[in-house]
Amino acid sequence: MINDIQSKQEAKVEKRIKEFIDMEQLVFTQDKVLQRKLDNSDIPQKAVMDPDTNVHDDESKIFNSKGCALLDTRHLVPDKLVLYYEVVYQRLTDYVPMLIVLFMLKDAAKILRHQMLELRNEADVVKLLSEDSERGRRRADLKQRLERLTQAQELISSRL
């Protein structure tokens, strides 16, 4: 009975490990930057890849399943890890300046928002909302004309 439980647990663990390897292979082989680094390195020569053998997909430089299988050997893992960490390092060096700029822009936006609110608070609201006499007369005149036109329209529609 204990052996059955142990064999079931081993099967589950083995299944999880295979899933992890499949996921890692999927991520590892679909990264175009890493693929370019692999192509430019001596890893394909160490894997004894025949130059005439088609190990890439047709339209992209991503390794197909045969190319992945040829690169998936234990003695190439250290070299592939070095390339992988070079890519990770490069991405981090690209992201850090962008994050710094993001924080600077957020801070600038916060300062600008605060200054705009201060300008609004200091403004003379009564003066800003008041209109000059010329515009007031023009607005009153247009309002009277609109009322007369509305009355005329009502008279015309009532006689029809």
C-alpha positions as CSV (number, residue, x, y, z in Angstrom):
1,M,0.0,0.0,0.0
2,I,2.8,2.4,0.8
3,N,4.5,1.5,-2.5
4,D,1.3,2.4,-4.4
5,I,1.1,5.8,-2.7
6,Q,4.8,6.4,-3.4
7,S,4.5,5.4,-7.0
8,K,1.4,7.7,-7.4
9,Q,3.3,10.6,-5.9
10,E,6.3,9.9,-8.1
11,A,4.0,9.9,-11.2
12,K,2.5,13.2,-10.1
13,V,5.9,14.8,-9.5
14,E,7.2,13.5,-12.8
15,K,4.1,14.9,-14.6
16,R,4.7,18.3,-12.9
17,I,8.3,18.3,-13.9
18,K,7.5,17.5,-17.5
19,E,4.9,20.3,-17.5
20,F,7.5,22.7,-16.1
21,I,10.0,21.7,-18.7
22,D,7.5,22.0,-21.5
23,M,6.5,25.5,-20.3
24,E,10.2,26.6,-19.9
25,Q,10.9,25.2,-23.4
26,L,8.0,27.2,-24.8
27,V,9.2,30.4,-23.2
28,F,12.8,29.7,-23.9
29,T,12.3,28.9,-27.6
30,Q,9.8,31.6,-28.5
31,D,11.9,34.6,-27.4
32,K,13.3,36.1,-30.5
33,V,16.1,38.1,-28.7
34,L,17.3,34.9,-27.2
35,Q,17.0,33.1,-30.5
36,R,19.3,35.7,-32.1
37,K,21.8,35.3,-29.3
38,L,21.7,31.5,-29.8
39,D,22.2,31.9,-33.5
40,N,25.2,34.2,-33.0
41,S,26.8,32.0,-30.4
42,D,28.7,28.8,-30.8
43,I,26.0,26.7,-29.1
44,P,24.5,25.4,-32.4
45,Q,28.0,24.2,-33.4
46,K,28.4,22.5,-30.0
47,A,25.1,20.8,-30.5
48,V,26.4,19.4,-33.8
49,M,23.7,21.0,-35.9
50,D,24.1,20.3,-39.6
51,P,24.0,23.6,-41.5
52,D,21.8,22.0,-44.2
53,T,19.2,20.7,-41.7
54,N,16.2,23.0,-41.3
55,V,16.0,23.8,-37.6
56,H,14.1,27.1,-37.9
57,D,10.5,27.9,-38.8
58,D,10.0,29.2,-42.3
59,E,9.2,32.8,-41.8
60,S,10.9,33.4,-38.5
61,K,14.3,32.7,-36.9
62,I,12.6,30.7,-34.1
63,F,13.9,27.2,-33.7
64,N,11.3,24.5,-34.6
65,S,10.9,21.4,-32.6
66,K,13.8,19.7,-34.2
67,G,16.1,22.6,-33.5
68,C,14.9,22.8,-29.9
69,A,15.5,19.1,-29.4
70,L,19.1,19.4,-30.7
71,L,19.7,22.2,-28.3
72,D,18.1,20.4,-25.4
73,T,21.1,18.6,-24.0
74,R,22.5,18.7,-20.5
75,H,26.0,19.8,-21.5
76,L,24.6,22.9,-23.3
77,V,22.5,24.1,-20.3
78,P,25.3,26.3,-18.7
79,D,25.9,28.0,-22.1
80,K,22.2,28.6,-22.6
81,L,21.8,30.0,-19.1
82,V,24.6,32.5,-19.7
83,L,22.9,33.7,-22.8
84,Y,19.5,33.8,-21.0
85,Y,20.9,35.9,-18.2
86,E,22.5,38.2,-20.7
87,V,19.1,38.8,-22.2
88,V,17.6,39.3,-18.7
89,Y,20.3,41.7,-17.8
90,Q,19.8,43.7,-21.0
91,R,16.1,43.9,-20.4
92,L,16.6,45.1,-16.8
93,T,19.0,47.8,-18.0
94,D,16.3,48.9,-20.5
95,Y,13.5,48.9,-18.0
96,V,15.3,50.8,-15.2
97,P,15.7,54.1,-17.1
98,M,12.0,53.8,-18.3
99,L,10.9,53.3,-14.7
100,I,12.9,56.4,-13.6
101,V,11.3,58.5,-16.3
102,L,7.9,57.1,-15.3
103,F,8.4,58.2,-11.7
104,M,9.8,61.6,-12.8
105,L,6.7,62.2,-15.0
106,K,4.3,61.1,-12.2
107,D,6.0,63.5,-9.8
108,A,5.9,66.3,-12.4
109,A,2.2,65.6,-13.0
110,K,1.5,65.8,-9.3
111,I,3.3,69.1,-9.0
112,L,1.5,70.5,-12.0
113,R,-1.9,69.4,-10.7
114,H,-1.1,71.0,-7.3
115,Q,0.0,74.3,-9.0
116,M,-3.1,74.4,-11.2
117,L,-5.4,73.9,-8.1
118,E,-3.4,76.7,-6.3
119,L,-4.0,79.0,-9.3
120,R,-7.7,78.2,-9.2
121,N,-7.9,78.8,-5.5
122,E,-6.1,82.2,-5.7
123,A,-8.3,83.4,-8.6
124,D,-11.1,86.0,-8.2
125,V,-14.1,83.8,-9.0
126,V,-16.6,86.7,-9.1
127,K,-14.4,88.5,-11.6
128,L,-13.9,85.4,-13.8
129,L,-17.6,84.7,-13.8
130,S,-18.8,88.2,-14.5
131,E,-19.4,89.4,-18.1
132,D,-18.9,92.8,-19.4
133,S,-21.9,95.0,-20.1
134,E,-21.7,94.8,-23.9
135,R,-21.9,91.0,-23.8
136,G,-24.7,91.1,-21.2
137,R,-26.8,93.3,-23.5
138,R,-26.1,91.1,-26.5
139,R,-27.1,88.0,-24.5
140,A,-30.3,89.7,-23.3
141,D,-31.1,90.8,-26.8
142,L,-30.6,87.3,-28.2
143,K,-32.8,85.8,-25.5
144,Q,-35.6,88.3,-26.3
145,R,-35.3,87.4,-30.0
146,L,-35.5,83.7,-29.2
147,E,-38.7,84.3,-27.2
148,R,-40.3,86.3,-30.0
149,L,-39.4,83.5,-32.5
150,T,-40.8,80.9,-30.3
151,Q,-44.1,82.8,-29.9
152,A,-44.3,83.3,-33.7
153,Q,-43.8,79.6,-34.2
154,E,-46.5,78.8,-31.7
155,L,-48.9,81.2,-33.5
156,I,-48.2,79.7,-36.9
157,S,-48.6,76.1,-35.7
158,S,-51.9,77.0,-33.9
159,R,-53.4,78.6,-37.0
160,L,-52.6,75.5,-39.1
